[in-house]
Each structure stands twice: as structure tokens, then as C-alpha cells.
Amino acid sequence: MEKYFWAKTTEDNKPGISVIEHLLNVGHVAELMAEISENILERFNLSSTEIGALAAMHDIGKISPGFQRKCEMWLKEYNLFEKAVNGRWDALMESNHGKISQHSIQEFLTEKQTSRAMAAYLSAVIGGHHGRLNLPNLHWPQPLQMNSIIENGSGIDWEQERKDAIKTIWNKFAVKTRLSEITDENPSLWWIAGLTSVADWIGSDERFFSAIKSSMPSNSPEIALIALGAIGFNKVEIIKGLSFHDLFYDKEKPGAIWKPNEMQQKAFSAITDPGVYIIEAPMGTGKTEAALWASYQLLSKNKAKGIYFALPTQATSNRIHIRINDFIERIAPNSGKSRLIHANSWLMDQNEIISPAKTEASNSQDDARKSRDWFSSAKRALLAPFGVGTVDQALLGVVAAKHFFVRHFALAGKVVIIDEVHSYDLYTGTLIDKLITTLEGLGCTVIVLSATLTRKRRGQIIAFGNDSQDDESIRAYPLITGRKESNPIKPVEVKQPPSYEVQVSFQTADIAGQEAIVLAEKGGCVLWICNTVEAAQKQFQYFDKLSNKKFIMGLLHSRFPFWRRKELENEWMERLGKNGKSRCGSILVSTQIVEQSVDLDADLMVTELAPTDMLLQRLGRLWRHKRKRPKGLQARLIIISEEKSLEEFRLMKPKEILERLGPKSNIYEPIMLLRSLQEWKKYDNRKIKIPYEIRSLLEATYNEATENPKSWEKLFDERFIRNSNDRFKAALNSNYWQPQLPDEEGVQTRLNDVPTISLVLCKEFMDKQITFLDNTKADVGAEEFQLSIAQAIHKNIVKTPAYYFDVIEGFKAFSEYVRGTQTIGRVNDNGFVFVKGLKEGVSLYYSNTLGLVIIKPTAREDE
């Protein structure tokens, strides 16, 4: 009887499609996907047939006793059941087919006269297509460390069967040339790894590739073409010859002509090829349009295959997503909308779910769930030609998160726009530097946007993280800088737009509050930004007591469940946005979630003290658009005064400084708060010229050579130590060959000193029947994963500091749906939240106005 080895099982656990047929399916998918990326193939000196053959070998390790024994019916069909039991195939045979694939692929590539290192690394990444890498075997022919791949009782020469199968694959794809040299430092290695994983997922989709064994071979290339078309992996067709007006005209102003400003025109002229570029320009001057116009040029000239717009927060990406969709509709109407990509984007619409075939008769749900996770969440959206989301989703490609290499493949050859790059701490900033160089190696065009970038930070980005190469003579603002093929371009200076004046003053919260109320009663719009959730809630309650309902009030922060926060964001973006259709006398109290990349326009800005770059970003929400203002009003920025004066801070010891600065010293670097206070105090009761004084104010704040009091110097030294540790941790987490880290947005990409739990809020729960806070009802006891239940759970989660709990009792029914620590809380009719495990004296309260309120919290607060 001809030997037949199964790769997938059917619904009734019968052996299905053969290993050879599955390998060919995946190989043909990979070959077609590679053809779409012709620029990448040329860059890496690869051919689509080579890619198809390499990807096809991924599951060759399934021809092994450790894998084949998982289908009992296959064992019985070949009279191997007793041999498998007596020979203890389950315990003595290697069950990880990825390891065996790695072994056999390396042996084959070595025989093909590839270098030892190349064979080791290629086999490791192809064998690791399920996301978990095994270390490359650089000491070949020393065998890989595994239980056993040799079995003699069955009469099957497993090693020879794998060799014959690989040769069949290689010949099917007619690979004739010798592969180009690939090392672990070559970006093509991870691009191949990512393509292999995605091709495997598509090649396992039962909508196209049946798992049922057939006597007739499938027409694999044609089916692969159909599958890619259905999933959306077609090459994007761009309408050529569009003008700036065509791309950005306002549909509500049909008679207006839209022309680029000088900054946008010069950016368009400078960004003509893949490379790294930085656009520094004031808030509200059209940096987004500049980046998109340049992106269109690259797309229309076939120098880019898509766009990913990366922003600092989910809130900012939600708003930009609307603008990008309009842009995509104009340049590529047949490509579909851009995909919103962040940890919660999957809650906003029902994404298509892939239907993978089973790979193991005994426990197939894990494999199905992994594929479903990638194809029904932010990860699949990242593979789409056009996407908008958080920078974290891209950063997960430069840390050792599971399937990090899929992000390499997903972003390769695209224009990646990174907005507000100044807003990240050193840990995330270090990862961003690595991301930029990684993307550059993948043939991307990286466009960095910032209104408040220091010269030092610019130098780090342009000079591969080495700020010593910053050109001190470049003080122009706005400015366009960058590098192509590792060589810096000539800086492009842009004429500064006319400055406007903003009156700056330091006031107590009470005086500022009274002024805000008076303005709101006259029809003005006030934006009040706090540094912590608790401070924002208290300030809102203060206004609520004094408002007499003569104006509208709102509160925005991170401790609302997703569904309620979305409602509030939509309401206030509409009220204070560019068009302002519902604009009226109002006060919006918010945390930092509105300080950047959000098109809000306030008549008065009130803010707590923050670092200079953040204060400038907040200032960018003040008088952002030309409109009619309350009579006699001037642009004003009020900074809430500290309890102690600047002179008193100069005389304090470090510990007292931290105490007096309060909770914001847990969020921002204390030394930067002090330096910012020092510089902004110079403008107290004076006017600042924007953008004329932006550059000088930034440099004065962040100039490390400035003399400080001794206590401030100690804080500076502590900052240096923390920065060194953060830089080391970033380097450690970005070592790809370590055990895989959790693949979660924010877990590996941001440093968080305040651990949180996922508190799921509901109105009622009895056994597994739950009525969530938003009145959604669900039976969470179903054995099968249900996306609708997952959405209901996550729409009602509020992240809560873990230190308010003594014991955290997880809700068992949520374990399949919520990663990390979670529990359930029931909101009573009076708003109090019943939840087990809270510390003595701590209670929780919820309302749709205030969000989740922590009553009698500790002295420590979080953002």
C-alpha cells in the first residue's frame, strides 16, 4: 500500500488531506503572495518560486510518528495502533512537528550547499511558523535536541519519507538557482517567516482548501488565487494623477479650492523614495495631509504597497481612521476601507473569521483558536493594505512577542506614518528607534510627524539612535530631515507660518474654575486637562456643584468601559471638533487622552503642570481653527499653580519634591516637571508666540547642560539610572531568540509601574447568564468560543489598579475570553460595585457620568 500521511483531520476525526497536498497548497499561496510583493523580492534578491518552496516545507515534520499517532483512525488503517501504544509513541516520540521540520529542512538546505548559518536560521524560522522559535542549530550536523525522531517498529523510514517529500516539493516549484545568502541580521529572514505563517493560515482555510481526503488532487494554484482574492490580498489599484485638491477637498465646501501650504509642498518634493523622514511643524499645520500626499505619490509610482498610520493612543487612532477612510476612498476606491488596528478595534465591528482545518484529532481547538485570533483581530487588520492604529501594534514586531515576524511581513514595503513620536518614554522610544531601522530594512518609507521634537531626539532617529550626530546648526522650524539608503538627506527648511499670541498665566484651581464657569455661561468652550483620573473626576464634580445647568459638561478618561467611552468621545469630538455642529457653552474635563492627534478646538485651555512638550501639545487644542469666539476673548492658557513656589522647590530635598509634586511625579519625570515649571514661569502673565517660541522653549527645558540645584541634580541622576535600565530592558525584550513574550498591546511596548486587572462590569449574573452594564445579555457557558460574547465582555471592561485588591478571584467563565488577571463586578442600582477581594476600606462606584470611581483610594494615583 502506498504510504499516506495525514496533515489535517475531518470533523469526525478521520485522516484527511495528506501532508504533501497541504504543503503544496501552502506553497502556492506563498508563491502568489510573494508575487504581489515584487519590490520586496527584488530588494532581497529572491524569487517567488523560492519563497513558495521554502514555505511549503513548513509542515514536513508532520511525517513523523509523534504527529501521525494523534489520529487513532490513521493508526488503525495501517495496523499501527498496537505498535504505537507498545512503542509509546505518545511519550518517546517528538510531538512538536515544528522541531522535526526544522531538522529536516536544515539537512536539505545543507545538502543544497547553502551556508551552515543560512541553513540554520532559515530552518528555524520556517519550523517556527506557529510562533514559537527554537534556537538555530549552528553546529550542524550535531542533531537537534529532541526526544526522538527515530522509530523502527513500524517499518517506516520516517527520515527518508521526509527527504522524499521535500524533494517532491522542491521539484514541483522548479527551484533551479542557489538561494541568496540570508543571515539572522537580514530583514528577509523575518519576512520569509511571516509570509510562511500567513500562507499556512490561508492554506488551512476550509472555505478554499478542503480537509477531506480526495482521490483527485486539488488544483492548488487556482484555488490559492481564489483564496487570496476573497481574503483581500490583491495588489492595490491606485488612481493616478490626483491633485492635492482631489485628495483633501472638503465635501461640505464644494466651491473651495484646496492648495498645499509650503510645508506640505516641500514634504511632497523631499519624500520621493523609501527611507526615513521627519516632518517637524506646529500643531494644526497639516502634517497629516503632508504625509498622506507623499504616501500617495509613492503608491502611484509603485514604490509602496500600502499605508499604516501609527498613533500613540486608541482614541487618536479612532479619529484619524475616519479621515484616512475618506483618503483611501479617493485614491483606491476598489480596495475597501482602511482597517482600524488596536487592542480594542475588533470591538467596533464584526470582522470575518477564518475557518482553519483541524491539525490534531485529539485537541484541535488550540490551533483553530490561534488562527482565528490572527484573522479576526487587530493582527489580521495589520495585514490589510491600509490600516490605522496604535504604534504598539507595529512595535510588537520588534519585541519577542509570539508571531512578531508576521508584523514584519505585514508592514514590509508600506508607508508607515508614526505620529507624535515625541510622546513616548525612553523604553518605548528605544523600541521605536529599532522599529524604524527594521522597517527601513523591509523597504518601507517611514514618515515621523512631530510638533515638539527636540534636536537631540531628531538626531537619534536620523543617526540610528546616536544623538551625537545631531547637527546643532539645524535650528529651523518647521523642518524636514531624513535619510535614504542610510545616508542623511539635506535638511529642508520651511518658512515659519505667522505666529499668534497666547496669554499664559498660573492660577489656583479655584480661580481658574470660576473663570471657566463664567466663560462657559457666555457660550465659550473650555478644555480642562488633568494628569490623573482621580483629579479629573474631582474637578468635574466641582463644576457639577456650581454649574446650575447653564452649560454642558463632560468628562473623559480611561476608566470608562469601552462602550461608554466611545459614546463620550463621539459626542465631544463632534461638539469641539473642526465643524463644531453642536458647539455651545461647555466645559470638558479630560485626562491626557485628548492632548495630541485629536482635532479639538477650545476657547480656553486650563491644564495641570506637565512637561513642556506635553503642555505645547495641549496648547495645540486652543484656538485651533478660525471661528467666531465670545466677544472680547483672547487665546489663553491657564496652568494650575503648584502649592509651593519655584523658589521653594529649589530648596527642597528630593523626597519632599516628589511629595509636593504629587501623583503626576508617578507619571512624568520629576526633573522634567521642575524644568518645565522653571521655563513656563518665565511666561507668567505674559504672552508666548506660537510657533515662534516652540523650538527655544523645548531646548531650554531639555538642555542637559543647564545648571540645576543639587537636589534637582540628584533627581536628574536618578532619571539617568532609570533610563539606562529602561534602555537595557528594551534591548532585552527585542532579542528575538528568547522564549516568546505575551503578544499584547501595551504589555511589551510600554512600561507600566501600575499593574491592572480587567474588571468586567455587569448588572446581573446568575451562574453563566450575564446582563452586562450596557444591557447586553450573554450565556458565557458555551463550550465553543463566540465572538459576540467576547465583544460583550470586552466592551464592559474597566482596567482597575491591582493594588486596591487583597485577593483577585478570577471569573472562570471569562478565562477563555480575557487575557491576564480578570474578575467580575456587579453594579447595584445605587451605583456601588460589588466585587470580591477589595482591600479593607476600599469601595468602587460607577456612573455613566463619572466612570469608575475608587472611593478611599491610597495616596498613590494612576493616570
ZAMARGU-4260 file (C-alpha; in steps of 0.2 Angstrom, whole numbers, plus 5000, padded with zeros to 4 digits):
<rodrens>
0) 5000/5000/5000 | 5007/5017/4995 | 5011/5027/5011 | 4999/5041/5015 | 5002/5053/5029
5) 4988/5065/5035 | 4990/5083/5038 | 4973/5088/5043 | 4958/5078/5051 | 4940/5080/5046
10) 4926/5085/5058 | 4923/5066/5063 | 4942/5064/5067 | 4946/5054/5051 | 4963/5057/5042
15) 4960/5070/5029 | 4971/5079/5017 | 4989/5072/5015 | 5005/5081/5021 | 5011/5083/5003
20) 4994/5091/4997 | 4994/5103/5012 | 5012/5108/5008 | 5008/5111/4990 | 4993/5122/4995
25) 5003/5132/5007 | 5017/5134/4994 | 5006/5140/4980 | 4998/5153/4992 | 5015/5159/4997
30) 5021/5160/4979 | 5006/5171/4974 | 5009/5182/4990 | 5027/5184/4985 | 5022/5189/4968
35) 5012/5203/4974 | 5027/5210/4984 | 5038/5211/4968 | 5048/5226/4975 | 5052/5216/4991
40) 5058/5201/4981 | 5069/5212/4971 | 5076/5220/4986 | 5080/5204/4994 | 5086/5195/4978
45) 5073/5182/4980 | 5061/5173/4968 | 5043/5169/4971 | 5046/5150/4967 | 5060/5150/4980
50) 5048/5158/4993 | 5034/5145/4988 | 5046/5130/4990 | 5053/5136/5007 | 5035/5140/5014
55) 5029/5123/5008 | 5042/5114/5018 | 5035/5121/5034 | 5025/5106/5040 | 5036/5092/5033
60) 5039/5087/5052 | 5021/5080/5052 | 5028/5065/5043 | 5034/5058/5060 | 5027/5045/5072
65) 5025/5059/5086 | 5012/5068/5075 | 5004/5054/5065 | 5000/5044/5081 | 4987/5059/5085
70) 4974/5052/5073 | 4969/5035/5080 | 4959/5030/5064 | 4975/5033/5054 | 4985/5021/5065
75) 4971/5008/5064 | 4970/5010/5045 | 4989/5005/5043 | 4988/4992/5058 | 5000/5003/5068
80) 4989/5006/5083 | 4997/4992/5094 | 5014/4997/5088 | 5011/5015/5093 | 5004/5010/5110
85) 5018/4997/5114 | 5031/5008/5107 | 5025/5023/5117 | 5025/5035/5103 | 5015/5047/5114
90) 5029/5048/5126 | 5045/5044/5117 | 5042/5051/5100 | 5044/5070/5097 | 5027/5078/5096
95) 5032/5095/5090 | 5032/5094/5072 | 5040/5111/5070 | 5056/5105/5078 | 5056/5090/5066
100) 5053/5102/5051 | 5067/5112/5057 | 5079/5097/5057 | 5074/5090/5040 | 5074/5107/5032
105) 5091/5111/5038 | 5098/5095/5032 | 5090/5098/5015 | 5097/5115/5013 | 5114/5110/5019
110) 5114/5097/5005 | 5109/5111/4993 | 5126/5119/4998 | 5119/5134/5007 | 5130/5140/5021
115) 5129/5132/5038 | 5122/5149/5046 | 5109/5151/5032 | 5103/5134/5033 | 5101/5135/5052
120) 5092/5151/5053 | 5080/5148/5038 | 5075/5131/5045 | 5072/5138/5062 | 5060/5152/5056
125) 5051/5140/5044 | 5049/5127/5058 | 5044/5140/5070 | 5029/5145/5059 | 5017/5143/5074
130) 5025/5157/5083 | 5037/5149/5094 | 5055/5148/5088 | 5068/5135/5093 | 5086/5141/5093
135) 5095/5138/5077 | 5107/5123/5076 | 5123/5132/5071 | 5134/5116/5075 | 5126/5105/5061
140) 5127/5090/5059 | 5125/5089/5078 | 5107/5083/5079 | 5094/5095/5087 | 5089/5092/5105
145) 5073/5082/5104 | 5066/5066/5112 | 5067/5055/5097 | 5063/5056/5078 | 5069/5038/5075
150) 5057/5023/5077 | 5060/5006/5070 | 5044/4995/5074 | 5033/5002/5061 | 5044/4998/5046
155) 5043/5016/5040 | 5059/5025/5037 | 5052/5042/5043 | 5068/5051/5039 | 5068/5045/5021
160) 5050/5049/5019 | 5053/5067/5024 | 5068/5068/5012 | 5057/5062/4998 | 5043/5073/5002
165) 5055/5089/5002 | 5062/5084/4985 | 5045/5082/4978 | 5041/5100/4984 | 5057/5107/4978
170) 5054/5099/4961 | 5036/5105/4960 | 5042/5123/4962 | 5056/5120/4949 | 5069/5129/4960
175) 5085/5130/4950 | 5095/5143/4957 | 5105/5144/4973 | 5097/5154/4987 | 5105/5171/4991
180) 5114/5172/5007 | 5102/5175/5022 | 5108/5178/5040 | 5099/5182/5056 | 5103/5201/5053
185) 5095/5201/5036 | 5077/5208/5036 | 5072/5195/5023 | 5073/5181/5036 | 5059/5188/5046
190) 5049/5192/5030 | 5050/5174/5025 | 5045/5169/5042 | 5030/5180/5042 | 5024/5175/5025
195) 5026/5157/5029 | 5014/5159/5044 | 5001/5169/5035 | 5002/5157/5020 | 4999/5142/5032
200) 4984/5150/5039 | 4976/5154/5022 | 4981/5137/5016 | 4972/5129/5031 | 4956/5139/5027
205) 4942/5126/5024 | 4932/5138/5014 | 4945/5136/5000 | 4956/5120/5004 | 4945/5106/5010
210) 4952/5095/5024 | 4944/5080/5017 | 4955/5067/5008 | 4951/5065/4990 | 4957/5053/4976
215) 4958/5068/4964 | 4972/5080/4968 | 4966/5098/4970 | 4970/5112/4958 | 4980/5121/4971
220) 4987/5136/4961 | 4970/5141/4955 | 4962/5139/4972 | 4976/5149/4980 | 4972/5163/4968
225) 4954/5162/4973 | 4958/5162/4991 | 4969/5177/4991 | 4956/5187/4981 | 4942/5183/4994
230) 4953/5187/5009 | 4959/5203/5001 | 4977/5200/4996 | 4976/5208/4979 | 4988/5221/4973
235) 4980/5238/4977 | 4975/5248/4961 | 4979/5267/4964 | 4970/5280/4954 | 4985/5291/4946
240) 4986/5309/4943 | 4976/5316/4958 | 4980/5333/4964 | 4981/5339/4982 | 4964/5346/4980
245) 4957/5329/4974 | 4964/5321/4989 | 4959/5333/5003 | 4944/5344/4997 | 4930/5346/5010
250) 4914/5338/5003 | 4904/5351/5013 | 4913/5365/5004 | 4911/5361/4986 | 4916/5378/4979
255) 4933/5379/4989 | 4950/5376/4981 | 4962/5366/4992 | 4980/5370/4989 | 4996/5364/4999
260) 5005/5375/5010 | 5024/5377/5009 | 5027/5363/5022 | 5016/5351/5013 | 5024/5355/4996
265) 5042/5353/5002 | 5037/5337/5010 | 5030/5331/4994 | 5046/5336/4985 | 5058/5328/4998
270) 5049/5311/5001 | 5051/5303/4984 | 5059/5286/4988 | 5059/5273/5003 | 5069/5279/5018
275) 5066/5288/5034 | 5059/5306/5035 | 5054/5318/5049 | 5042/5332/5047 | 5043/5344/5061
280) 5029/5358/5061 | 5017/5366/5073 | 5001/5359/5078 | 4987/5361/5066 | 4998/5365/5051
285) 4993/5349/5041 | 5007/5337/5044 | 4994/5323/5042 | 4990/5329/5024 | 5008/5331/5020
290) 5012/5313/5025 | 4997/5306/5015 | 5001/5317/5000 | 5019/5310/5000 | 5012/5292/5003
295) 5000/5294/4988 | 5015/5299/4977 | 5024/5283/4982 | 5009/5272/4980 | 5005/5279/4962
300) 5024/5276/4957 | 5023/5258/4964 | 5036/5262/4977 | 5025/5257/4991 | 5011/5244/4993
305) 5000/5251/5007 | 5000/5263/5022 | 5000/5260/5041 | 4996/5276/5051 | 5003/5273/5069
310) 4997/5284/5083 | 5000/5285/5102 | 4983/5280/5108 | 4967/5271/5104 | 4957/5287/5105
315) 4968/5296/5092 | 4968/5282/5080 | 4949/5281/5081 | 4948/5299/5075 | 4961/5298/5062
320) 4953/5282/5055 | 4938/5292/5049 | 4950/5304/5039 | 4960/5290/5032 | 4945/5281/5025
325) 4940/5296/5015 | 4958/5297/5008 | 4958/5279/5003 | 4941/5281/4995 | 4948/5294/4984
330) 4964/5285/4979 | 4959/5267/4979 | 4940/5266/4979 | 4941/5247/4975 | 4952/5242/4989
335) 4939/5244/5003 | 4941/5254/5019 | 4956/5255/5029 | 4957/5244/5045 | 4957/5251/5062
340) 4971/5242/5072 | 4972/5242/5090 | 4969/5231/5105 | 4950/5236/5105 | 4947/5239/5087
345) 4939/5222/5085 | 4925/5228/5097 | 4920/5241/5084 | 4914/5229/5070 | 4912/5211/5067
350) 4927/5205/5057 | 4927/5190/5046 | 4934/5174/5055 | 4945/5161/5046 | 4939/5143/5047
355) 4955/5133/5049 | 4955/5114/5047 | 4960/5104/5062 | 4978/5098/5064 | 4976/5086/5078
360) 4962/5074/5081 | 4965/5074/5100 | 4965/5093/5103 | 4961/5104/5088 | 4954/5119/5096
365) 4971/5127/5101 | 4976/5128/5083 | 4959/5134/5077 | 4959/5147/5090 | 4977/5153/5086
370) 4972/5156/5068 | 4955/5164/5072 | 4964/5176/5084 | 4975/5182/5070 | 4962/5183/5057
375) 4948/5191/5067 | 4958/5204/5077 | 4970/5218/5075 | 4983/5206/5069 | 4974/5202/5053
380) 4970/5221/5050 | 4988/5224/5050 | 4990/5213/5035 | 4977/5224/5025 | 4984/5236/5013
385) 4978/5251/5023 | 4977/5252/5042 | 4976/5265/5056 | 4980/5260/5074 | 4992/5262/5088
390) 5011/5262/5086 | 5010/5247/5099 | 5004/5235/5085 | 5019/5239/5075 | 5031/5239/5090
395) 5025/5221/5093 | 5036/5216/5078 | 5052/5222/5086 | 5050/5213/5103 | 5050/5194/5105
400) 5031/5193/5105 | 5023/5177/5098 | 5022/5179/5079 | 5032/5195/5079 | 5038/5191/5062
405) 5020/5192/5054 | 5021/5210/5058 | 5037/5211/5048 | 5028/5203/5033 | 5013/5214/5036
410) 5022/5231/5036 | 5035/5227/5023 | 5035/5239/5008 | 5022/5250/5016 | 5022/5269/5020
415) 5022/5269/5039 | 5017/5286/5047 | 5022/5287/5065 | 5013/5302/5073 | 5018/5312/5089
420) 5034/5302/5091 | 5040/5314/5105 | 5027/5307/5117 | 5035/5291/5122 | 5046/5287/5136
425) 5064/5280/5134 | 5059/5262/5134 | 5046/5264/5120 | 5057/5277/5112 | 5071/5264/5111
430) 5059/5251/5103 | 5053/5265/5091 | 5071/5268/5085 | 5073/5249/5082 | 5056/5249/5073
435) 5061/5262/5061 | 5078/5254/5056 | 5068/5237/5055 | 5055/5245/5043 | 5069/5253/5033
440) 5077/5236/5030 | 5060/5230/5024 | 5059/5243/5011 | 5047/5254/5020 | 5045/5273/5019
445) 5044/5279/5037 | 5037/5296/5040 | 5039/5303/5058 | 5027/5318/5062 | 5030/5329/5077
450) 5027/5347/5083 | 5038/5346/5098 | 5053/5336/5094 | 5070/5341/5102 | 5086/5342/5091
455) 5093/5328/5101 | 5078/5316/5098 | 5079/5321/5080 | 5097/5316/5079 | 5093/5299/5087
460) 5081/5295/5074 | 5091/5301/5059 | 5108/5294/5065 | 5102/5276/5070 | 5100/5281/5089
465) 5116/5290/5090 | 5112/5308/5096 | 5130/5313/5094 | 5127/5315/5076 | 5114/5329/5078
470) 5118/5344/5069 | 5117/5358/5081 | 5117/5371/5067 | 5099/5365/5062 | 5088/5376/5072
475) 5075/5379/5059 | 5056/5376/5062 | 5047/5369/5053 | 5060/5357/5046 | 5060/5341/5035
480) 5075/5329/5038 | 5078/5311/5034 | 5089/5298/5027 | 5089/5287/5011 | 5099/5271/5010
485) 5107/5276/5027 | 5113/5292/5020 | 5106/5308/5028 | 5097/5320/5016 | 5100/5338/5015
490) 5088/5347/5028 | 5074/5356/5020 | 5069/5372/5029 | 5052/5378/5029 | 5046/5396/5031
495) 5038/5398/5048 | 5019/5401/5047 | 5013/5418/5056 | 5014/5417/5075 | 4999/5420/5086
500) 5000/5425/5104 | 4993/5416/5119 | 4992/5424/5136 | 4999/5412/5149 | 4995/5413/5167
505) 4997/5402/5183 | 4982/5402/5194 | 4975/5392/5208 | 4962/5378/5203 | 4948/5388/5212
510) 4951/5405/5202 | 4954/5395/5186 | 4937/5386/5189 | 4927/5402/5192 | 4934/5409/5176
515) 4930/5393/5166 | 4912/5394/5173 | 4910/5412/5168 | 4916/5409/5150 | 4905/5393/5148
520) 4890/5403/5154 | 4894/5416/5140 | 4894/5402/5127 | 4913/5398/5127 | 4921/5381/5126
525) 4933/5376/5140 | 4945/5361/5139 | 4952/5357/5156 | 4966/5343/5156 | 4971/5334/5172
530) 4985/5322/5174 | 4976/5308/5184 | 4959/5300/5183 | 4955/5305/5201 | 4960/5323/5198
535) 4948/5324/5183 | 4934/5316/5192 | 4936/5328/5207 | 4937/5343/5195 | 4921/5338/5186
540) 4912/5336/5202 | 4917/5353/5207 | 4910/5360/5191 | 4894/5350/5193 | 4890/5358/5210
545) 4892/5376/5203 | 4886/5375/5186 | 4867/5377/5189 | 4865/5368/5172 | 4868/5384/5162
550) 4881/5375/5151 | 4885/5357/5146 | 4899/5347/5155 | 4908/5332/5151 | 4922/5320/5157
555) 4934/5309/5148 | 4946/5297/5155 | 4952/5279/5154 | 4941/5272/5167 | 4925/5271/5157
560) 4920/5254/5149 | 4924/5254/5130 | 4906/5256/5125 | 4903/5272/5136 | 4920/5280/5132
565) 4916/5278/5113 | 4899/5287/5116 | 4908/5301/5125 | 4922/5303/5113 | 4910/5304/5098
570) 4899/5317/5107 | 4914/5328/5112 | 4924/5326/5096 | 4908/5332/5087 | 4905/5347/5099
575) 4923/5353/5099 | 4929/5347/5083 | 4933/5357/5067 | 4915/5359/5061 | 4908/5360/5078
580) 4890/5357/5073 | 4884/5356/5091 | 4896/5369/5098 | 4889/5378/5113 | 4894/5384/5131
585) 4903/5369/5138 | 4917/5363/5149 | 4926/5346/5145 | 4937/5339/5159 | 4949/5326/5152
590) 4965/5317/5156 | 4979/5316/5143 | 4969/5306/5131 | 4965/5322/5121 | 4981/5331/5121
595) 4988/5326/5104 | 4982/5320/5087 | 4964/5325/5091 | 4956/5339/5082 | 4948/5348/5097
600) 4946/5367/5097 | 4944/5376/5114 | 4941/5394/5118 | 4951/5392/5134 | 4963/5379/5140
605) 4966/5375/5158 | 4979/5362/5162 | 4989/5354/5176 | 5008/5356/5176 | 5016/5344/5163
610) 5032/5343/5154 | 5035/5356/5141 | 5031/5346/5125 | 5015/5340/5133 | 5010/5357/5138
615) 5013/5363/5120 | 5003/5348/5113 | 4989/5353/5125 | 4991/5371/5118 | 4988/5364/5101
620) 4970/5362/5106 | 4967/5380/5109 | 4960/5391/5095 | 4965/5378/5083 | 4953/5384/5069
625) 4947/5401/5063 | 4929/5403/5070 | 4919/5416/5079 | 4923/5417/5098 | 4914/5425/5113
630) 4916/5444/5112 | 4932/5451/5119 | 4940/5434/5121 | 4959/5431/5118 | 4968/5415/5117
635) 4973/5410/5135 | 4982/5396/5143 | 4980/5394/5162 | 4992/5382/5171 | 4986/5377/5188
640) 4998/5383/5201 | 5008/5372/5212 | 5006/5373/5231 | 5024/5378/5233 | 5034/5391/5223
645) 5048/5388/5211 | 5060/5396/5224 | 5054/5384/5237 | 5056/5369/5225 | 5074/5374/5223
650) 5077/5372/5242 | 5068/5356/5244 | 5076/5339/5246 | 5071/5326/5233 | 5059/5316/5244
655) 5049/5332/5248 | 5049/5337/5230 | 5041/5321/5225 | 5028/5323/5239 | 5024/5341/5234
660) 5023/5337/5215 | 5010/5323/5220 | 5003/5310/5209 | 5010/5317/5192 | 5028/5313/5198
665) 5022/5295/5195 | 5018/5299/5178 | 5031/5311/5172 | 5049/5313/5176 | 5050/5324/5191
670) 5066/5333/5185 | 5056/5337/5168 | 5042/5344/5178 | 5053/5355/5188 | 5062/5361/5172
675) 5046/5364/5163 | 5039/5374/5178 | 5055/5384/5178 | 5054/5389/5160 | 5035/5392/5159
680) 5036/5403/5175 | 5045/5415/5164 | 5029/5417/5154 | 5018/5420/5169 | 5006/5435/5165
685) 5015/5436/5148 | 5011/5431/5130 | 5020/5417/5121 | 5022/5417/5102 | 5017/5401/5094
690) 5025/5393/5084 | 5040/5406/5085 | 5045/5401/5103 | 5041/5382/5102 | 5059/5377/5097
695) 5068/5388/5110 | 5056/5383/5124 | 5059/5365/5121 | 5078/5366/5120 | 5078/5377/5136
700) 5068/5363/5145 | 5078/5348/5139 | 5095/5355/5138 | 5106/5344/5149 | 5119/5356/5151
705) 5108/5368/5161 | 5114/5371/5179 | 5101/5364/5192 | 5100/5365/5211 | 5109/5350/5219
710) 5093/5342/5224 | 5087/5343/5206 | 5103/5336/5200 | 5100/5321/5211 | 5083/5318/5203
715) 5092/5320/5186 | 5105/5306/5191 | 5090/5295/5196 | 5082/5298/5179 | 5099/5293/5171
720) 5099/5277/5180 | 5081/5273/5176 | 5084/5277/5158 | 5099/5265/5157 | 5088/5252/5165
725) 5074/5255/5153 | 5086/5255/5138 | 5093/5238/5144 | 5075/5231/5146 | 5071/5237/5128
730) 5086/5228/5121 | 5082/5213/5131 | 5064/5211/5126 | 5069/5214/5107 | 5080/5198/5107
735) 5070/5188/5095 | 5078/5171/5100 | 5072/5171/5118 | 5056/5162/5124 | 5041/5171/5117
740) 5033/5185/5127 | 5015/5189/5128 | 5008/5196/5112 | 4998/5210/5120 | 4997/5228/5115
745) 5005/5239/5129 | 5012/5224/5139 | 5028/5223/5130 | 5028/5240/5121 | 5025/5251/5136
750) 5032/5251/5154 | 5018/5251/5167 | 5023/5253/5185 | 5004/5251/5190 | 4998/5233/5187
755) 4980/5232/5182 | 4966/5219/5182 | 4952/5218/5169 | 4936/5222/5179 | 4921/5216/5169
760) 4905/5227/5174 | 4888/5219/5174 | 4871/5222/5181 | 4866/5204/5185 | 4874/5187/5184
765) 4867/5171/5189 | 4878/5155/5185 | 4883/5159/5167 | 4869/5170/5162 | 4875/5188/5162
770) 4867/5205/5159 | 4882/5217/5156 | 4882/5235/5160 | 4877/5240/5143 | 4862/5229/5144
775) 4869/5216/5133 | 4864/5198/5138 | 4875/5183/5135 | 4877/5165/5140 | 4895/5163/5144
780) 4894/5144/5147 | 4895/5139/5129 | 4909/5127/5125 | 4914/5135/5108 | 4922/5152/5108
785) 4909/5165/5102 | 4915/5182/5095 | 4899/5190/5101 | 4902/5185/5119 | 4920/5191/5118
790) 4914/5208/5112 | 4901/5209/5125 | 4914/5205/5139 | 4927/5217/5132 | 4915/5232/5129
795) 4912/5231/5148 | 4929/5230/5155 | 4937/5244/5165 | 4956/5242/5169 | 4957/5244/5188
800) 4974/5246/5198 | 4978/5229/5206 | 4984/5237/5222 | 4966/5240/5228 | 4964/5221/5229
805) 4970/5210/5243 | 4964/5194/5233 | 4959/5194/5215 | 4946/5180/5211 | 4945/5177/5193
810) 4928/5173/5185 | 4930/5156/5177 | 4918/5159/5163 | 4929/5173/5157 | 4945/5164/5156
815) 4944/5159/5138 | 4940/5177/5133 | 4951/5188/5144 | 4970/5188/5145 | 4978/5191/5161
820) 4970/5194/5178 | 4952/5197/5177 | 4937/5197/5189 | 4918/5202/5188 | 4909/5216/5197
825) 4890/5219/5199 | 4884/5237/5198 | 4870/5239/5210 | 4855/5251/5207 | 4864/5264/5218
830) 4880/5263/5208 | 4890/5254/5220 | 4900/5239/5213 | 4900/5223/5222 | 4917/5214/5218
835) 4926/5201/5229 | 4944/5204/5235 | 4944/5223/5238 | 4956/5229/5252 | 4948/5234/5268
840) 4940/5252/5267 | 4941/5252/5248 | 4925/5253/5238 | 4920/5256/5220 | 4906/5266/5212
845) 4901/5268/5194 | 4890/5280/5185 | 4889/5284/5166 | 4895/5302/5170 | 4910/5299/5182
850) 4915/5282/5176 | 4923/5270/5189 | 4926/5279/5205 | 4938/5272/5218 | 4932/5278/5235
855) 4945/5280/5249 | 4960/5276/5237 | 4978/5275/5244 | 4989/5290/5242 | 4995/5283/5225
860) 4986/5288/5210 | 4987/5282/5192 | 4983/5290/5175
</rodrens>
